[in-house]
Amino acid sequence: MTTFRLLLLAATIVGSIGAVASTAAARPGTTKTTPLTPGEIHALYGQKSWIWKDGAGYFSVRERRFTAWSKENGKPSYGVGRWFITKPGRLCFRADWHAKDGSAPATTCFSHRKRGNVIYQKREPDGQWYVFKHRRARADDEFAKLRRGNYVSARLGAIQTRIGE
């Protein structure tokens, strides 16, 4: 598989992360919102799995390890790397994504801002702001897809075996 196709595969996988978030384009503005602190980001994601439509990612606090699996377009793949906070309000994860046809690196970042108890999120660099967590969390908030614990390892191992890496 060419490097271009591998990068395209990685971009497709990470592109689907958060894609089903609320379509209401919340515009938090910068004057009345503040970025989440590194501690708030750590508390929000640390030791939790983010459940996606066709996969999940786990944010381990041990060495800030990030692991994920996906079955985007029915094709199994997995990612292994690290998650990190680049500045207040921004969470990123960098992983090498592996599929039957090869592997490629990808970095994905999300910015977070808050106004009171409402948290907004947008995918960097071109995403739209949306409500990640309402003041009283709703079942359809993207926040509701964060679950304490590792919901990745068992599926990750099966996909690694299937892919043969």
C-alpha positions in Angstrom: 0.0 0.0 0.0 1.4 3.4 -0.8 2.2 6.0 1.8 -0.6 8.2 0.5 -3.2 5.4 0.9 -2.0 4.7 4.4 -2.2 8.3 5.4 -5.7 8.5 3.8 -6.7 5.5 5.9 -5.5 7.1 9.1 -7.2 10.3 8.2 -10.5 8.5 7.6 -10.3 6.7 10.9 -9.6 9.7 13.0 -11.9 11.8 10.9 -14.8 9.8 12.2 -14.0 10.5 15.8 -16.6 12.9 17.2 -18.3 13.1 13.8 -21.6 12.2 15.2 -21.5 15.0 17.8 -24.3 17.5 18.0 -24.8 19.2 14.7 -26.0 22.4 16.4 -23.1 24.8 15.6 -22.6 26.3 19.1 -20.4 29.4 18.9 -19.1 29.9 22.4 -17.1 33.0 21.4 -13.9 33.8 23.2 -15.0 36.7 25.4 -17.5 34.7 27.6 -15.8 31.3 27.6 -12.6 30.1 29.0 -10.4 27.2 27.9 -10.5 24.1 30.2 -7.4 23.9 32.3 -4.9 21.0 31.8 -6.3 19.5 35.0 -9.8 19.7 33.8 -8.8 18.0 30.5 -7.0 15.3 32.4 -10.0 14.7 34.7 -12.3 14.6 31.7 -10.4 12.0 29.7 -8.0 10.2 32.0 -8.7 6.5 32.6 -11.8 6.7 30.3 -12.8 5.3 27.0 -14.4 7.4 24.3 -16.9 5.2 22.5 -17.3 6.0 18.8 -19.8 4.9 16.2 -17.4 2.2 14.9 -14.8 2.0 17.6 -13.3 3.4 20.8 -10.3 5.1 22.2 -8.8 4.7 25.7 -6.9 7.4 27.5 -4.7 5.6 30.1 -3.1 7.9 32.7 -0.1 5.5 32.8 2.5 7.2 30.6 -0.5 8.9 28.9 -0.9 5.9 26.6 -3.6 6.1 23.9 -5.0 2.9 22.4 -7.9 2.6 20.0 -9.7 0.3 17.6 -12.0 1.0 14.7 -14.1 -0.9 12.1 -14.6 2.2 9.9 -16.2 1.1 6.6 -16.1 -2.5 7.9 -12.3 -2.6 7.9 -10.7 -3.4 11.2 -7.8 -1.2 12.4 -6.1 -0.2 15.6 -4.0 2.7 16.9 -1.4 2.9 19.6 0.3 6.0 20.8 0.1 8.8 23.4 -2.4 11.5 24.4 -1.3 14.9 25.5 -2.4 18.4 26.4 -0.8 21.0 24.2 -2.1 24.1 25.8 -5.1 25.0 28.0 -8.2 23.5 26.6 -6.6 21.3 23.9 -6.4 17.5 24.0 -4.4 15.7 21.3 -3.6 12.1 20.6 -1.0 10.8 18.3 -1.1 7.1 17.2 0.3 4.8 14.6 -2.8 3.2 13.0 -2.5 -0.3 11.7 -4.7 -2.1 9.2 -4.4 -5.1 7.0 -2.8 -3.0 4.3 -0.2 -1.3 6.4 0.2 1.4 9.0 0.4 5.2 9.1 0.7 7.9 11.9 -2.0 10.4 12.7 -2.5 13.2 15.2 -6.0 14.4 16.2 -6.7 17.4 18.4 -9.8 18.8 20.1 -10.2 22.2 21.7 -12.5 22.6 24.8 -14.0 25.8 26.2 -16.5 26.3 29.0 -19.1 28.8 29.9 -20.4 28.1 33.4 -21.0 24.3 33.5 -21.4 24.0 29.7 -18.4 22.5 27.8 -17.9 23.2 24.1 -15.7 21.2 21.9 -14.3 21.5 18.3 -12.0 19.3 16.3 -8.9 21.1 15.3 -8.1 22.8 13.0 -11.3 23.2 11.0 -14.1 21.8 13.1 -17.2 23.7 14.3 -17.9 24.3 18.0 -20.7 22.2 19.5 -22.0 21.6 23.0 -19.9 18.6 24.3 -21.6 18.6 27.7 -24.7 20.6 28.6 -25.1 22.1 32.1 -27.1 19.0 33.0 -25.5 16.3 30.9 -27.8 14.8 28.4 -27.9 11.2 27.0 -27.0 12.5 23.5 -24.1 14.7 24.6 -20.7 13.5 23.2 -19.6 13.6 26.9 -21.9 10.7 27.5 -19.7 8.6 25.3 -16.8 8.9 27.8 -16.9 5.9 30.1 -14.7 5.2 33.0 -12.5 2.1 32.3 -10.8 0.4 29.4 -13.3 -0.6 26.7 -10.6 -1.0 24.1 -8.0 -3.7 25.1 -10.1 -6.8 24.5 -11.2 -5.7 21.0 -7.7 -4.3 20.3 -6.1 -7.7 20.9 -8.6 -9.4 18.6 -8.0 -6.9 15.8 -4.2 -7.1 16.3 -4.4 -10.9 15.9 -6.7 -10.6 12.9 -4.4 -8.1 11.1 -1.4 -10.1 12.1 0.8 -7.4 13.6 
